[in-house]
Amino acid sequence: AHFLPQGTPTPLIPMLVIIETISLLIQPMALAVRLTANITAGHLLMHLIGSATLAMSTINLPSTLIIFTILILLTILEIAVALIQAYVFTLLVSLYLHDNT
């Protein structure tokens, strides 16, 4: 009864139960994939820019300072993204739990 809307025709009941069960199982996986992708993308970008800063440090000092400034700004952005991701994670988990109680 938890997986079915009121007034569901009898022939559709088995299919709707399967669809709702799959939906409930996929929600946490989709949340995990999104969080993993956001964290990985930010760390990868920071690693690439950090490597570019080290490579440029022996070649051209003004360029190194510009790239290092970009790295600092990206770090600040990553902190903001981490806070937003924590908020989204908490909000979605509470919505998922509310929908399933």
C-alpha positions as CSV (number, residue, x, y, z in Angstrom):
1,A,0.0,0.0,0.0
2,H,3.0,2.3,0.6
3,F,4.1,2.0,-3.0
4,L,0.7,2.6,-4.6
5,P,-1.4,5.7,-5.2
6,Q,-5.1,5.4,-4.2
7,G,-7.3,4.1,-6.9
8,T,-4.7,2.2,-8.8
9,P,-6.2,-0.3,-11.3
10,T,-5.6,-3.9,-10.2
11,P,-3.6,-5.0,-13.3
12,L,-1.1,-2.2,-12.8
13,I,-0.3,-3.0,-9.1
14,P,2.6,-5.4,-9.7
15,M,4.3,-3.1,-12.2
16,L,3.9,0.0,-10.0
17,V,5.3,-1.9,-7.0
18,I,8.4,-2.9,-9.0
19,I,8.9,0.7,-10.4
20,E,8.5,2.3,-7.0
21,T,11.0,-0.2,-5.4
22,I,13.5,0.5,-8.1
23,S,13.0,4.2,-7.6
24,L,13.7,3.9,-3.9
25,L,16.9,2.0,-4.5
26,I,18.2,4.3,-7.2
27,Q,17.7,7.6,-5.2
28,P,20.6,7.0,-2.8
29,M,22.9,5.8,-5.6
30,A,22.1,8.9,-7.7
31,L,22.9,11.1,-4.7
32,A,26.2,9.3,-4.1
33,V,27.2,9.5,-7.8
34,R,26.5,13.3,-7.9
35,L,28.5,13.9,-4.7
36,T,31.4,11.8,-5.9
37,A,31.5,13.6,-9.3
38,N,31.5,17.0,-7.8
39,I,34.2,16.2,-5.3
40,T,36.4,14.4,-7.9
41,A,36.0,17.2,-10.4
42,G,37.1,19.8,-8.0
43,H,40.0,17.9,-6.7
44,L,41.2,17.0,-10.2
45,L,41.1,20.6,-11.3
46,M,43.0,21.8,-8.2
47,H,45.6,19.1,-8.8
48,L,46.0,20.1,-12.5
49,I,46.3,23.8,-11.6
50,G,48.7,23.0,-8.8
51,S,50.9,21.0,-11.1
52,A,50.9,23.9,-13.6
53,T,51.9,26.3,-10.9
54,L,54.9,24.1,-10.0
55,A,55.9,23.6,-13.6
56,M,55.7,27.3,-14.3
57,S,57.6,28.3,-11.1
58,T,61.0,27.7,-12.8
59,I,60.0,29.2,-16.1
60,N,58.2,32.5,-15.5
61,L,57.6,34.0,-12.1
62,P,54.8,36.5,-13.1
63,S,52.8,33.7,-14.7
64,T,53.3,31.5,-11.7
65,L,51.9,34.2,-9.4
66,I,48.8,34.5,-11.7
67,I,48.3,30.8,-11.7
68,F,48.8,30.6,-8.0
69,T,46.1,33.3,-7.5
70,I,43.8,31.3,-9.6
71,L,44.5,28.2,-7.5
72,I,43.7,30.2,-4.3
73,L,40.4,31.4,-5.8
74,L,39.6,27.8,-6.9
75,T,40.3,26.6,-3.4
76,I,37.8,29.1,-2.0
77,L,35.3,28.0,-4.6
78,E,35.8,24.4,-3.6
79,I,35.1,25.2,0.0
80,A,31.9,26.9,-1.1
81,V,31.0,23.9,-3.2
82,A,31.7,21.6,-0.3
83,L,29.3,23.6,1.9
84,I,26.6,23.6,-0.8
85,Q,27.0,19.8,-1.4
86,A,26.7,19.2,2.4
87,Y,23.5,21.2,2.4
88,V,22.1,19.4,-0.7
89,F,23.1,16.0,0.8
90,T,21.4,16.8,4.1
91,L,18.3,18.2,2.4
92,L,17.9,15.2,0.0
93,V,18.5,12.6,2.7
94,S,15.8,14.2,4.8
95,L,13.4,14.3,1.9
96,Y,14.1,10.7,1.0
97,L,13.5,9.6,4.6
98,H,10.4,11.7,4.9
99,D,9.0,10.2,1.7
100,N,9.6,6.6,3.0
101,T,8.1,7.0,6.5
